[in-house]
Amino acid sequence: MTEQDIGTAEPRRPGPGRDAFRMRGPDRSREGESGRRRVLRNTLLAAAALPLAGAVWIGVTGLLARSELIAAERDLDALRQSMAPVPDAASGAAPTSAQERERGLRSAAAHAARAHRLTTGPAWYPAAALPFLGGPVRTVRGAAHAADRLTGDVLSPLVRALPPATPDSRGDGMSEALMTLQKHAPEVVRAARAAAEVQTDVHELPRSTWLPAADRARAGLARQVDRLGPVMTDASLAARVLPPLLGTQGERRYFLAFQNIAEARGTGGVPGAFAVLSADRGHLSFERFGNNTEMATAKTDLDLGADFTARYQGSEPTRVWANSNMSPHFPYAARIWASAWHEHTGERVDGVFAVDPATLSRLLRVTGPARMAGGTELTADNVVDLTERASYAMYDDVARRKAFFVEAARAAAGPLISATGDMRRLPALLVALNDAQRDGRLKVWSAHAAEQRLIEPRSYSGALPETPGPFAGLVVNNAAGSKLDYYLDRSLVWEANGCSHGDRPVTATVTLTNRAPVSGLPGYVTLREDSPPYRTRPGDNRLLVSYYAGVGATLTGATLDGRPAQLAPGVERGHSVYTLDLELPAHSSRTLVLHLLEPHADRAPVLLRQSLVTPLRATLKPGGACRV
């Protein structure tokens, strides 16, 4: 191109080339920056809205979860009521079928599962991790999870293990129950482990948060699982022990002792009437009945260890039937009775049961009255008074009175056997037996070592535990040979004080009251076989009073009615034991105060309850924690 061409050429218009790009560059930069600001602003707004959205989500799903949990609770309440024992077959109440139980439980499980799903969304986990604010969230999540596990892992196997209730009784209710329990035993054992895990999880939830409603819900759930825990432990043990115990693997025979609680002994009352009970695949029968006159000559050379011999050698419990159960450790008495029975008859038993008239009262409330051969009617309301008080006035002749006790036991056994075969009454019967063992009135010992190892930690074994820790046990043995303990009241106040070099001072206050009248009682009731060297009146009683303290405890002082008292020290199964020979006149009270040093006494003590006619009144004041 020539210079003329250059000079005369028209200027180029901006096009899509490089120069045009450079000309529009500054405008695009401003637009990009504005866009980025919009994105950032929207992001910040979204980030700011997320907690609010999460809070709304948690609130909405929390309310929905609460509704589901309430629905699950309603279903479980209905299930519980439908499974409540029917006390009498004539009540007209229709038993709940297995299908109805399953439907109720499935509904509860579905509600609990939905509540769990609602509280496990993406908003719940980070919210639960927040300090302070996350406390109620953790509580609600934990409660929903616990409810889900309880309905699915715990209650479902338990309901399946229950026998199917049928309106027609064929006399094999106990047998059917045992077969069902044996079939589902592994599931029940797993369910008991799951219940223990749920109990631990619930107790680890926050106890106090900024939301009182969540705290109340956690506390209520904790109470429920705490009540369920022992039930599942017993169910697990029953699933393993009860079928063989009641003869599913071959016939079993047991010595059944009826304890007379008008004359106190360590396990309850002196052994009076007895029976031999047979169990064959759940079918129970009584082979024979007898009384303590027959067993008076029964003796055994059983060796129960040096501590037992040292403590009881003067009373000869292996040689004197009336003293065979002075120790509160029931396995000692059971082994003596089983061995003495073998020496007496040549027959071996598979275990020993012990009951008292209060147990018969509970059973008669389920079975209905029993009529004795002479026409006397035994009822839930009169059996304790009739056997422990009135019968002594009815019969002057000792042999006739002892025959009356045996006849009363035989009469009560008939309706009891019938009830074990009636599926409509069996649940109520099992509840009555459970109440009796909880009060220490039903005791069980197995001669089969593997079974006894499982039974012994439970309260119905009547075992005196050897484990360390605070312990309080008041045990009285009648030393007069009278039947005046029908009128005995007992109270125990256990109070821990300040700490002292790892031990804790403890004050145990025992008050004993003799309500026996000073006149009008039969001579056999007021008998003084001890022939004391001092003057007594009818109605005066004499007791060997033993206080069982914790393992390793020491006595620093004692008073009786405010005056210094000397107590005989001893040891039984590791427990320090202090005993006082006490005269207790009619219409009088005496107070024994023991001052002790207890190791590890930083919590409430294990309480030993000796079951007599009038229950022990116990007050426990553990105080605060001890820091060593």
Disulfide bonds with the S-S distance in Angstrom:
Cys499-Cys626 1.81
